Amino acid sequence: MPLQSVAVSIERAAEHWFTEGPLIETVLASCAVPGLPPPVEIDEGHFLGGGLVDSIPVGRASPARSGIDAACRASARCLSELVHATR
């Protein structure tokens, strides 16, 4: 199933869309809150949560691409369960 997540690149000071790459890291990057966990490093870049620039980026959704689009707000508990389930 295709997945897209958004995070903020610290180096570029701009949003960055992940459409491939390591699932756990890209999801953690899209949810990283400044001051709580450290920024997530992916491919020599450092990322924080995409909510800093757009809390639910519905403009990126396109029913023509997939037929089903969903947006969610992840909680710390949800992320903790995701990390533990994959170890």
C-alpha positions as CSV (number, residue, x, y, z in Angstrom):
1,M,0.0,0.0,0.0
2,P,1.5,3.4,-1.0
3,L,2.2,5.8,1.9
4,Q,3.1,9.4,1.9
5,S,4.2,11.4,4.9
6,V,5.4,14.9,5.3
7,A,8.2,16.3,7.6
8,V,10.1,19.5,7.8
9,S,13.7,19.5,6.6
10,I,15.8,21.5,9.1
11,E,18.5,22.2,6.6
12,R,16.2,23.5,3.9
13,A,13.6,25.0,6.2
14,A,10.9,23.5,4.0
15,E,8.5,20.6,3.9
16,H,9.7,17.3,2.5
17,W,7.5,14.5,1.3
18,F,8.5,10.9,1.8
19,T,7.1,8.5,-0.7
20,E,9.7,5.8,-0.1
21,G,12.4,4.9,2.4
22,P,12.5,3.3,5.8
23,L,8.9,3.2,7.2
24,I,9.7,3.7,10.9
25,E,12.0,6.6,10.4
26,T,9.8,8.5,7.9
27,V,6.8,8.1,10.2
28,L,8.8,9.2,13.3
29,A,10.2,12.2,11.3
30,S,6.7,13.2,10.3
31,C,5.6,13.3,14.0
32,A,8.8,14.7,15.7
33,V,7.9,17.6,17.8
34,P,10.6,20.3,18.5
35,G,12.0,19.9,22.0
36,L,10.7,16.4,22.7
37,P,12.5,13.7,20.7
38,P,15.5,14.9,18.7
39,P,15.1,15.5,15.0
40,V,15.1,12.3,12.9
41,E,18.1,11.8,10.6
42,I,17.4,10.3,7.2
43,D,19.9,10.3,4.4
44,E,22.1,13.0,6.0
45,G,19.1,15.3,6.5
46,H,17.3,16.1,9.8
47,F,13.6,16.3,10.0
48,L,10.8,17.4,12.4
49,G,7.1,16.9,12.1
50,G,5.2,18.1,9.1
51,G,2.6,19.6,11.3
52,L,4.9,22.6,11.7
53,V,4.1,23.7,8.2
54,D,0.7,22.0,7.5
55,S,-1.1,20.0,10.2
56,I,-3.2,18.0,7.8
57,P,-2.1,18.5,4.2
58,V,-5.3,17.7,2.4
59,G,-4.0,19.5,-0.7
60,R,-1.7,16.6,-1.4
61,A,-4.5,14.1,-1.4
62,S,-5.9,13.1,-4.8
63,P,-8.7,10.6,-5.2
64,A,-7.7,10.2,-8.8
65,R,-4.4,8.6,-7.7
66,S,-5.7,6.0,-5.2
67,G,-9.4,6.2,-4.8
68,I,-9.0,6.2,-1.1
69,D,-7.3,9.0,0.9
70,A,-6.9,9.3,4.6
71,A,-5.2,11.7,7.0
72,C,-4.5,11.0,10.6
73,R,-2.9,12.6,13.7
74,A,-0.5,10.2,15.3
75,S,-0.1,10.2,19.1
76,A,3.0,9.4,21.1
77,R,1.3,6.2,22.3
78,C,0.6,5.1,18.7
79,L,4.2,5.7,17.7
80,S,5.5,3.8,20.7
81,E,3.4,0.8,19.7
82,L,4.6,1.1,16.1
83,V,8.2,1.0,17.1
84,H,7.8,-1.9,19.6
85,A,5.8,-3.9,17.1
86,T,8.6,-3.8,14.5
87,R,11.5,-4.8,16.8
